[in-house]
Amino acid sequence: MDLDFTRHQLAFRDEARAWLADNIPTDPLPPMDTPEGFESHREWEGLLYEDRWSVVAWPESHGGRDVGLVEWLLFEEEYYRSGAPGRVNTNGISLLGPTLFTFGTEAQQDRFLPRMASGEEIWAQGWSEPDSGSDLASISTRGIREGEWFVLDGQKTWCSRGAWADWLFCIVRTDPESERHRGLSYLLVPADADGLERRPVERLDGEPAFADLFFDGCRVHESNLLGGEGEGWNVAMATTSSERGLNLRAPGRFLAAADRLADLYRELLEDGSADRDLLDEVVRSWTGAQAYRWQTYRTAAQLSGGTELGAASSMMKIFWSELDVELHATALRLLGGRGELMAAAPDAVDVGAWMSGYLFSLSGPIYAGTNEIQRNIVAERVLGLPRK
Ligand SMILES: Cc1cc2nc3c(=O)[nH]c(=O)nc-3n(C[C@H](O)[C@H](O)[C@H](O)COP(=O)(O)OP(=O)(O)OC[C@H]3O[C@@H](n4cnc5c(N)ncnc54)[C@H](O)[C@@H]3O)c2cc1C
């Protein structure tokens, strides 16, 4: 078995590394969960797209480079290693994009994919409701058909970047007599539609990163139905598979954080302030990131060979989200009192990124389906344990 990358893969990695080194903004962009930061991250997306680095695994016809999964994973490693800005359109390119390739009509793909890849249109996910989070099949927002239109009434919540996004992908109940996962449809909703009000909601760190969405007679044309009417659950499951599996959180993100953790430990050793008792924790986080990397390359090989990821994606989601918490908690323990500074604090220098990263890592076991739910899925569908 040959575990080395091919010459072509290494050349691709080097090209990505060189482009990133030449193009990363010299000053960090403002946080993307602010109106100003949202727009500066949109501009960055445009620059990536111009040189075809925005969606490397997509076909060339839609702005990509048509590369395989391994090249995409290498690109992600380079991206995070370089410290490039966060991707403001992740919900679009990583979640809705693959779903559009599978379920979209040609007209929908041509209409939405290029503008998604360039950042011209930024997407948000409108699924959760005040009484429906883990139990998504219980959603009650309605989309009742009137001729060529669906008329939406109801409320969505926790919509990341929903206050500024240009489009929303939503699941609504189009058959009012239906129950659970039947009678749902997947709609693409323009954020400036009449009858849709968006109210920003602050996150733990005070940034207005979420929105509540209120639909009151909001009309959405049938051309924006993704998949068949009443087929929304199947389409949504394809999106969740991307969300929990490879697409949302590639190992590059955690490898870069684990390297920063190791650097932090070395720096503290040099100035004599490292708590050597924490070495084991540093090593555990670092090897955890490496383990996730190799597991992901293994999965990529399986997927390329035609195997479906299926319920096993839940194991990946549990692993990366818990690794992220452990990694950031270790950094804060190493930093002691200084670890309490937020990124915006005057004396934080680069140390503040750890507290901001830690606060965000706490949400990893919640979003993309909570880890309790993922453990249920693993128990029932991977291990074949009986349902309670
Ligand atoms: C940072 C962040 C970003 C998000 N972005 C979006 C977004 O863009 N769009 C969107 O639609 N949603 C988004 N969400 C919402 C997210 O999908 C929900 O928070 C999540 O699905 C859980 O739903 P809930 O909050 O209603 O909790 P609940 O479903 O009410 O769960 C409460 C607790 O009970 C546990 N629980 C529930 N059912 C079971 C069970 N059967 N077995 C064991 N334990 C159970 C859960 O694990 C959890 O601990 C985001 C959340 C976060 C934290």
The ligand as an SDF file (V2000), in Angstrom:
LIG
                    3D

 53 58  0  0  0  0  0  0  0  0999 V2000
  -23.4020   27.9250   16.8290 C   0  0  0  0  0  0  0  0  0  0  0  0
  -24.7300   27.4100   16.3590 C   0  0  0  0  0  0  0  0  0  0  0  0
  -25.1230   27.6520   15.0620 C   0  0  0  0  0  0  0  0  0  0  0  0
  -26.3650   27.2090   14.6090 C   0  0  0  0  0  0  0  0  0  0  0  0
  -26.7450   27.5420   13.3370 N   0  0  0  0  0  0  0  0  0  0  0  0
  -27.9520   27.1370   12.8960 C   0  0  0  0  0  0  0  0  0  0  0  0
  -28.3840   27.5160   11.5770 C   0  0  0  0  0  0  0  0  0  0  0  0
  -27.6770   28.2180   10.8330 O   0  0  0  0  0  0  0  0  0  0  0  0
  -29.6050   27.1220   11.1690 N   0  0  0  0  0  0  0  0  0  0  0  0
  -30.4220   26.3430   11.9490 C   0  0  0  0  0  0  0  0  0  0  0  0
  -31.4980   25.9840   11.4880 O   0  0  0  0  0  0  0  0  0  0  0  0
  -30.0560   25.9770   13.2180 N   0  0  0  0  0  0  0  0  0  0  0  0
  -28.8430   26.3720   13.6960 C   0  0  0  0  0  0  0  0  0  0  0  0
  -28.4420   26.0340   14.9760 N   0  0  0  0  0  0  0  0  0  0  0  0
  -29.3870   25.3180   15.8460 C   0  0  0  0  0  0  0  0  0  0  0  0
  -29.0070   23.8670   16.0830 C   0  0  0  0  0  0  0  0  0  0  0  0
  -29.2450   23.1020   14.9420 O   0  0  0  0  0  0  0  0  0  0  0  0
  -29.8420   23.3810   17.2870 C   0  0  0  0  0  0  0  0  0  0  0  0
  -29.4200   24.1080   18.4190 O   0  0  0  0  0  0  0  0  0  0  0  0
  -29.6730   21.8940   17.5360 C   0  0  0  0  0  0  0  0  0  0  0  0
  -30.2250   21.1470   16.5000 O   0  0  0  0  0  0  0  0  0  0  0  0
  -30.3330   21.4770   18.8680 C   0  0  0  0  0  0  0  0  0  0  0  0
  -31.6420   21.8910   18.9110 O   0  0  0  0  0  0  0  0  0  0  0  0
  -32.2020   22.7280   20.1570 P   0  0  0  0  0  0  0  0  0  0  0  0
  -31.2820   23.8660   20.4060 O   0  0  0  0  0  0  0  0  0  0  0  0
  -33.6330   23.0260   19.9100 O   0  0  0  0  0  0  0  0  0  0  0  0
  -32.0770   21.7580   21.4210 O   0  0  0  0  0  0  0  0  0  0  0  0
  -33.0750   20.5860   21.8220 P   0  0  0  0  0  0  0  0  0  0  0  0
  -33.3980   19.7700   20.6180 O   0  0  0  0  0  0  0  0  0  0  0  0
  -34.2130   21.1900   22.5820 O   0  0  0  0  0  0  0  0  0  0  0  0
  -32.1820   19.7020   22.7850 O   0  0  0  0  0  0  0  0  0  0  0  0
  -31.9300   20.1130   24.1460 C   0  0  0  0  0  0  0  0  0  0  0  0
  -31.0230   19.0510   24.7610 C   0  0  0  0  0  0  0  0  0  0  0  0
  -31.6980   17.7730   24.8130 O   0  0  0  0  0  0  0  0  0  0  0  0
  -30.9170   16.7730   24.1460 C   0  0  0  0  0  0  0  0  0  0  0  0
  -31.7940   15.8490   23.4270 N   0  0  0  0  0  0  0  0  0  0  0  0
  -32.8430   16.1930   22.6310 C   0  0  0  0  0  0  0  0  0  0  0  0
  -33.4030   15.0710   22.1210 N   0  0  0  0  0  0  0  0  0  0  0  0
  -32.6860   14.0100   22.5870 C   0  0  0  0  0  0  0  0  0  0  0  0
  -32.7680   12.5890   22.4030 C   0  0  0  0  0  0  0  0  0  0  0  0
  -33.7030   12.0350   21.6210 N   0  0  0  0  0  0  0  0  0  0  0  0
  -31.8470   11.8090   23.0290 N   0  0  0  0  0  0  0  0  0  0  0  0
  -30.8790   12.3650   23.8170 C   0  0  0  0  0  0  0  0  0  0  0  0
  -30.7660   13.7010   24.0340 N   0  0  0  0  0  0  0  0  0  0  0  0
  -31.6530   14.5120   23.4330 C   0  0  0  0  0  0  0  0  0  0  0  0
  -30.0480   17.5360   23.1750 C   0  0  0  0  0  0  0  0  0  0  0  0
  -28.8830   16.8070   22.8520 O   0  0  0  0  0  0  0  0  0  0  0  0
  -29.7380   18.8180   23.9670 C   0  0  0  0  0  0  0  0  0  0  0  0
  -28.6760   18.5790   24.8630 O   0  0  0  0  0  0  0  0  0  0  0  0
  -27.2250   26.4590   15.4630 C   0  0  0  0  0  0  0  0  0  0  0  0
  -26.8060   26.1900   16.7760 C   0  0  0  0  0  0  0  0  0  0  0  0
  -25.5890   26.6700   17.2340 C   0  0  0  0  0  0  0  0  0  0  0  0
  -25.1830   26.3540   18.6530 C   0  0  0  0  0  0  0  0  0  0  0  0
  1  2  1  0
  2  3  1  0
  2 52  2  0
  3  4  2  0
  4  5  1  0
  4 50  1  0
  5  6  2  0
  6  7  1  0
  6 13  1  0
  7  8  2  0
  7  9  1  0
  9 10  1  0
 10 11  2  0
 10 12  1  0
 12 13  2  0
 13 14  1  0
 14 15  1  0
 14 50  1  0
 15 16  1  0
 16 17  1  0
 16 18  1  0
 18 19  1  0
 18 20  1  0
 20 21  1  0
 20 22  1  0
 22 23  1  0
 23 24  1  0
 24 25  2  0
 24 26  1  0
 24 27  1  0
 27 28  1  0
 28 29  2  0
 28 30  1  0
 28 31  1  0
 31 32  1  0
 32 33  1  0
 33 34  1  0
 33 48  1  0
 34 35  1  0
 35 36  1  0
 35 46  1  0
 36 37  1  0
 36 45  1  0
 37 38  2  0
 38 39  1  0
 39 40  1  0
 39 45  2  0
 40 41  1  0
 40 42  2  0
 42 43  1  0
 43 44  2  0
 44 45  1  0
 46 47  1  0
 46 48  1  0
 48 49  1  0
 50 51  2  0
 51 52  1  0
 52 53  1  0
M  END
$$$$
